[in-house]
Amino acid sequence: MKLLGKNHIIISVITFAILFLMNYVGNPEADKLERALMTAFAGVIGLSIGLFILNKGKDDKNPPQNFD
């Protein structure tokens, strides 16, 4: 999956929506909107970093020698 490609944006929007709703609906505190937004943004950033690391070594023509 290409970073900031069509699939990445779709998965990021779905992740944001799920995390936001889970935190907004289940939180009785007064600042539930701010907490839900921060958690959802952090989840999307974490997802992006994970996909970047996952795709960094993909299609590598020179794997490390003596890996085992």
C-alpha positions in Angstrom: 0.0 0.0 0.0 1.5 3.3 -1.1 1.8 6.0 1.6 -0.8 8.7 0.9 -2.3 6.7 -1.9 -6.0 6.1 -2.4 -6.1 3.0 -0.2 -4.1 4.7 2.6 -6.5 7.7 2.7 -9.6 5.4 2.8 -8.1 3.3 5.7 -7.1 6.5 7.5 -10.6 7.9 7.3 -12.1 4.7 8.5 -9.6 4.5 11.4 -10.3 8.1 12.3 -14.0 7.6 12.3 -13.9 4.5 14.5 -11.5 5.9 17.0 -13.4 9.2 17.2 -16.7 7.6 17.7 -15.4 5.1 20.3 -13.9 7.9 22.4 -16.7 10.4 21.9 -19.7 8.2 22.6 -18.2 6.4 25.6 -16.7 9.4 27.4 -18.7 11.1 30.1 -16.1 13.9 30.8 -16.6 17.5 29.8 -13.8 17.6 27.3 -14.8 14.5 25.4 -14.6 16.3 22.0 -10.9 17.3 22.5 -9.9 13.9 23.8 -11.7 12.1 21.0 -10.0 14.3 18.3 -6.6 13.9 19.8 -6.9 10.1 20.1 -8.2 9.8 16.5 -5.4 11.9 15.1 -2.8 10.0 17.1 -4.3 6.7 15.7 -4.1 7.9 12.1 -0.5 9.2 12.7 0.5 5.8 14.2 -1.1 4.0 11.3 0.8 6.1 8.8 4.1 5.6 10.6 3.5 1.8 10.7 2.7 1.7 7.0 5.8 3.7 6.2 8.0 1.3 8.1 6.2 -1.7 6.6 6.6 -0.5 3.1 10.2 0.8 3.6 11.7 -2.6 3.1 9.3 -3.8 0.4 10.8 -4.6 -3.0 14.3 -4.5 -1.6 16.7 -6.0 -4.2 19.5 -6.4 -1.6 18.3 -8.2 1.5 20.8 -8.3 4.5 23.4 -11.1 4.2 23.4 -13.9 6.8 20.1 -12.9 8.3 19.7 -16.1 10.3 
